Amino acid sequence: MTGTICSVANCKSNHAKAKKDGEIIRFFTFPRSPLTRKQWVRLCHRKNNFNPLNKRICSKHFDSNQFEDLIHAKLTNSVCSKLKKTALPTLFLPNKTEKVNSERNKRYEVRQRKEIVSIF
């Protein structure tokens, strides 16, 4: 799963960094149910052309009560690894009013500033 990154806008979680830091993070595929998948995509705050087919969301965005194996994980001192079918990402999501800055947007803003400076 190397190279896996979280699809939630402004989330910097990725598998390689978590492994290096010794942090235990799970990455979950988008649900098969079209309705639930649409809700996940909306909560990620991505553009309209976002394709969730091969994307993931990290476990940081799910409350503990959204896991099916919570009791088993606590008894065996392990990590929850299975989401309920109705689970929705609810934690650490971008605010609706918060501007979602991707690397592309940042580069665009830098270019705009350079053009303004060159005019003067």
N, C-alpha and C positions, 0 to 999 in steps of 0.2 A: 504494500500500500504506500510505498514511497512516492512522494510528490502529491499526496492527497492534501487538498486545501479546503477550507470551509467556504461555502457559497454565500454566507450571510455578508451583506455589504459591511465594510469596516471591520470585519473579524480577521485577525491576523493568524489564526490557528492553522497549523499545518503539521502533517505527520512527522516530517524530519525534525522540525524544531522541538516538538513535544518529546520525541524519542531522545534527542540530544539533552534536553533539560530534565529528563526523567519524569515528565508529566504524563499521566495516563489519560488520553483522550480517545474517544471512539468517534468514528465518522459513519454517519447513516445515509443510505441512499434515499432518494425521494420516493414517497409511497406510490404504489401502482394505481391506487384509486384516483381517478381524474379530479374529483372534487377536493380531496385532501391534498393532492399534489399542487393544485392551483392555490390553495391556502398557503402552503409552504413557500411557493414561489413569491406570492404577494408579501409574505412576512420577511423574505430575504431582501426586499427592496432593490430588485434588479430591473434592468431595462426589459422592454417587451420582447426582445429577441433572445432572451435567456432560455437555454435548453437544459432542463433538469435531468435529461436522460443519463448522463454520466457524471453528474455533480453530487456533492455530499454536504451534509451539515454536521458540525461537530457537536459533541455531547454537552458542551458548555451552554448550549441554547435550550436545553430541556430540563425541566424541573424533575426532581427525583420521583414524584408520584406518576410520571408519565412512562415509567419503565415497568415491563411485565415481571421481570425477575428481580425486583428490589429485595424481597425477603430472602430469596436464595443467595443473592450477592452479599447481604449482611451476614447470613449464617456461615457462608464459606469465606468471608473476608475477601471477596473478589469485586470486580467492577461490573456494574449493570451493562448488559450488552443487547437487550432486546426491548424495543419500544412497543408500546401499545399501538394498535391499529389507528386509534383516534388521537395519537400524540401530535401536538403542534409545538413548534419552537416558540418559546415565550420569554426566555431570558436573554439579556444583553443584545437586544435587537435595536437597529437604528431607529431613532425617533422619526415620526412622519415629517416633522418640520426640519429635521437635521439634514443638512446637505450631504449626500453620499458622495464622497470623493474617491474616485478610482485613480489609479496611476495615470490613466489616459486624461482624465479631467485636470489633474495637476499639471501635466505637460502642456495642455491647451492653455491653462491660465498663465503659465510662464511665458509661452509664446505671445499671448496677448499683451502682457506687460512689456515684453521686449519691443513689440511693434509700437506701443504707445511711447516708450522712451525714445525710439529711433525717429519718431515724428518731431520731437523737440530737438 
